[in-house]
Amino acid sequence: MLWIVCFAMFFGGLAHADPFDIDLSATDAKTNVIQNPNPDISFVADFLAGNHAALYQVGDAIHRPVYLREIEIDGVGYVSPYAKGTFVVSFGEDGDMDVEEANTDIFELPASFDLKLGKMLVDTETLNPLHQHAIPFVDRPLVLQHLFGEEGLKTVGANLSWIVPNPWDHYVLLSGTYGVNNNDDANTTALYGGDKKSMVTNLHLMSSWDLNDKTYLNVNASGVFAPLSDGSLTRIYLADFLVRYAPNPYSNALTFLNGVSFSHENPFQSGAFDSYGFYDYLGWQFSPRWRAGVRYDQTHDPAANTNYPGDEREYSAILSFYPTETNYLRVQYARHELPGSNTWENKIWLQLDFTVGPHQPHMAL
């Protein structure tokens, strides 16, 4: 981790010749790094209960009917007036540890550039940069599970983002990520088939519009490219759009999220194939503490994909109770068609998620 901190201190020094000569009134970030050098540390616990169909995923061990999915420890703080550090470590029920994030974000670079270095969640679309407890359903959509697994796409590398200037003064963010392919040995994902030298590249374009004083629209488009050890190139294209209408953000809001994906992949190095999928989610916060939602998933993979051959569909209904902003109890039911068959199964989850400490709020979904 030392090299991450060194990079942050180094670039912070470039941005400001004398790191001790700081205008305390310039920005809140600069004031905060002087007044509060200690990081904000929080703990998140995620418990699941459910039937066999709900708790068993392709490639996973069979879980107990009630189990601790993960405990997450988050640390966020400023390492200089111009760089912020993030550390996220999770522990499973069996004590397995995973470093989910360990990066420094260097901001206030010239021409509105931002540089992130270290291990990070890749900003492919709306859901991938979010940790499991921050999404509004128990499981990720089927198409994202097939592509990147339950934990999403992560990499160790660099992300460079740029707020694109334009004559309309409209928010447009262009970013690129380059790092190692951490899914090279995950044989249930689209990026399987690489080796320790495999790299992954992501190009991402995002924009946002305020449609009126109560409604906004976010749009994402990404391309993920990963060369495999046999010389083939996996290509994944993703797009989504999110519309949120909030007459009262505290007690009455509607969210619609649609995501689509098309991929050309060869995870088993036995012949490349194309697959696609999409999901639609509609969520309604109808009181300060209650939220309901429905989701539809559909994927298509050819017979060459031995993990998910054929068509797969799922209908989900979600009900969540939030005693506070960062703690919730959730029940979810899904009617799931197994890949390549007319066999249906019922999934039922009960999720308990609670946070201790100053955890930063996530995007409202």
Beta strands, then each sheet from edge to edge (+ up, - down):
strand 1: 40-50
strand 2: 66-80
strand 3: 83-91
strand 4: 97-106
strand 5: 113-121
strand 6: 154-163
strand 7: 172-180
strand 8: 199-212
strand 9: 215-227
strand 10: 233-248
strand 11: 252-265
strand 12: 273-285
strand 13: 290-301
strand 14: 310-324
strand 15: 327-337
strand 16: 344-356
sheet 1: 1+ 2- 3+ 4- 5+ 6- 7+ 8- 9+ 10- 11+ 12- 13+ 14- 15+ 16- 1+
end
